[in-house]
Amino acid sequence: MLRFIARRILIAIPTIIIVSVLVFTLQQLLPGDPVLTMAGEERDPQVLAFLREKYRLDDPIPLQYFAWIGQVLQGNLGISLRTDIPVLTLILGKLPVTLELAIFAMIIALAIGIPAGVISAVRKGTAVDYAANVVALSGLSIPNFWLGILLIMLVSVRWQLLPASGFVPPSEDLWLNIKTMIMPAFVLGTGLAASLMRHTRSAMLGVLRSDYIRTARAKGLLSRVIILKHALRNALIPIITLSTLLFGELLAGAVLTEQIFTIPGFGKLVVDAVFNRDYAVVQGVVLCTAVGFIVMNLLADVLYVLVNPRLRHAQ
Amino acid sequence: MTRTQALRSSEDRLHQAQGAPSLLRVENLSVRFDGSPDDVNVVDHVSFSVEKGKTLCIVGESGCGKSVTALALMGLLPTPPARIVAGRALFAGQDLLALPERQRADMRGNQTAMIFQEPMTSLNPVFTVGDQITEGILRHRAISKAAATERALEMLRRVRIPAPEKRMRAYPHELSGGMRQRVMIAMALANEPQLLIADEPTTALDVTIQAQIIALIRQLQAESGMAMILITHDLGVVAEVADEVVVMYAGRVVERGAVDDIFADPQHPYTIGLMGSVPSLGRRQGALTTIPGTVPPAELMPRGCRFSPRCPFADQRCVSDPPPLVEIAPAHDARCWYAPLELHREVLR
């Protein structure tokens, strides 16, 4: 098992290097000159030249890459061109927010998606199944921003139940923090719940047809035990992988949702940075989320082996 | 007494025999699949009985309704699409088919047990062998987990699995097909059922393993005194283990009787065809006989005798009128207009 994990980590390293190169070069392809943005109204050539020199923007691109990656490996993601705050500080400031939102959204997605998938598989072809499918399809096709705006209109403006937007750190006011998180987490979670539900349903349907379920019934086991132990345990194998990958996507930040609810997470950070041509911040955030996603991938692989005895022993 | 005098509805005889101590008596079991034509049952008025401690073999080619019959008796039919449309199955005086699901579940794996054709896929891949046997014991017996584990271990010993302590912790994929079928047997017999239904338990196994598994099942049967319904298309196995034989074709019983009578004096053309397709060491006379054609699909099922399209003796009556199952000799029934064959030499020549 340890050897398997070690091998997977070794495979992840080249991926991360390629990602870092991609992040860096894509950034170079973006139109617009950061120096002009920084200088603002002032177009004094001397100032521009000074800024180019300071941020080494005149060096050949490969040199710029190595300079950047060398610093990155030392934990220095550079300094925001816009605010002069170290990128790492910015990221570490946003990380808890995005992480909290991602965890809440994932809990909501799992709590809705898996039971709904199991029920609609067990009650296949009944009204319950059709209802669950219609809801899931709506969940998949309703855009997050629209659902978000609708929720703000109803829950916040009309019923005045929850704050419409903003973020309060849990250290300040835990209850208010949860209240501000409920709607955005719900918006993100329901979208994922729909895809989890569809996958759980099809995995359960496949498993319920299998010979070992018939064996379990032949033993006289009760339906509850057959469904929740024998069937779900097998159906969850692909679902665990899917959930891990979905969680990785959540970590990358939810640009639209964070904008709508003005939550200061990764999504908002990266959008603001792109608009301001804040290269260092964009690079840092994209690199972090890419690495985060690769790590979640790695975790998905390891979990897949852990929950699947056939693979566990093959390693 | 000639055979004609013995002609009489076998269903009558079945009813007269109601006082007999049959462990299981199946009467007119009929199963239909949703979507198939209304008048075509995949299992059609099947009747037979199993005596305590005896072995009944159900024989027939793939798709003849053997497995559907077995699954119906166990309450394991996938519903939908399968539906039991008629019949009774009296087990120790109770009609299994009329019991509520909860009571059927209480009997499954307890008084009645079943092993299947596919040992490779019949065990849950994510639980250990020990877990899967223990679970069935705990379901039906009020004993401690430790006692159940001990019982599971004993069952593994009884089915001759080497190093049983180690195997308890093994996952199914770590065992060969033959070993997995032994585990299935251990699981099925753990609660000492009175009736074991074995649905082609050796079909998926290597030939050498087949003989071992059959020998094991017979030995365990002798030790426990349970009755068995063995579904097979291997007539060699039938000759070896059966007391009674039921031959099925396209969902109907075409012949039924004691094993010696069926082998010595087969009366239905289908049974005769089956015997002809078994290689024998005794006489080697040219090619093995085959029965031409295949079992007709439900929508093309003949109105008369279901075997008529493939029967070398079929005439107009066979095509239009279904023959009844009649007793053509004591305790020997056949469903053929020309049975007993001795009376119809001129046709059959």
HADDOCK unambig.tbl for C-alpha pairs under 7 A between the chains (distance, minus, plus):
assign (segid A and resid 211 and name CA) (segid B and resid 121 and name CA) 5.72 0.50 0.50
assign (segid A and resid 211 and name CA) (segid B and resid 122 and name CA) 4.75 0.50 0.50
assign (segid A and resid 212 and name CA) (segid B and resid 121 and name CA) 6.26 0.50 0.50
assign (segid A and resid 212 and name CA) (segid B and resid 122 and name CA) 4.23 0.50 0.50
assign (segid A and resid 212 and name CA) (segid B and resid 123 and name CA) 4.91 0.50 0.50
assign (segid A and resid 212 and name CA) (segid B and resid 124 and name CA) 5.12 0.50 0.50
assign (segid A and resid 215 and name CA) (segid B and resid 122 and name CA) 6.03 0.50 0.50
assign (segid A and resid 218 and name CA) (segid B and resid 108 and name CA) 5.62 0.50 0.50
assign (segid A and resid 218 and name CA) (segid B and resid 109 and name CA) 5.80 0.50 0.50
assign (segid A and resid 218 and name CA) (segid B and resid 113 and name CA) 6.67 0.50 0.50
assign (segid A and resid 218 and name CA) (segid B and resid 114 and name CA) 6.46 0.50 0.50
assign (segid A and resid 219 and name CA) (segid B and resid 108 and name CA) 5.65 0.50 0.50
assign (segid A and resid 219 and name CA) (segid B and resid 109 and name CA) 4.14 0.50 0.50
assign (segid A and resid 219 and name CA) (segid B and resid 136 and name CA) 5.54 0.50 0.50
assign (segid A and resid 220 and name CA) (segid B and resid 105 and name CA) 4.36 0.50 0.50
assign (segid A and resid 220 and name CA) (segid B and resid 106 and name CA) 5.85 0.50 0.50
assign (segid A and resid 220 and name CA) (segid B and resid 107 and name CA) 6.80 0.50 0.50
assign (segid A and resid 220 and name CA) (segid B and resid 108 and name CA) 4.51 0.50 0.50
assign (segid A and resid 220 and name CA) (segid B and resid 109 and name CA) 5.41 0.50 0.50
assign (segid A and resid 221 and name CA) (segid B and resid 105 and name CA) 6.68 0.50 0.50
assign (segid A and resid 221 and name CA) (segid B and resid 139 and name CA) 6.66 0.50 0.50
assign (segid A and resid 222 and name CA) (segid B and resid 105 and name CA) 6.96 0.50 0.50
assign (segid A and resid 234 and name CA) (segid B and resid 126 and name CA) 6.93 0.50 0.50
assign (segid A and resid 308 and name CA) (segid B and resid 126 and name CA) 6.49 0.50 0.50
assign (segid A and resid 309 and name CA) (segid B and resid 126 and name CA) 5.91 0.50 0.50
assign (segid A and resid 310 and name CA) (segid B and resid 173 and name CA) 6.41 0.50 0.50
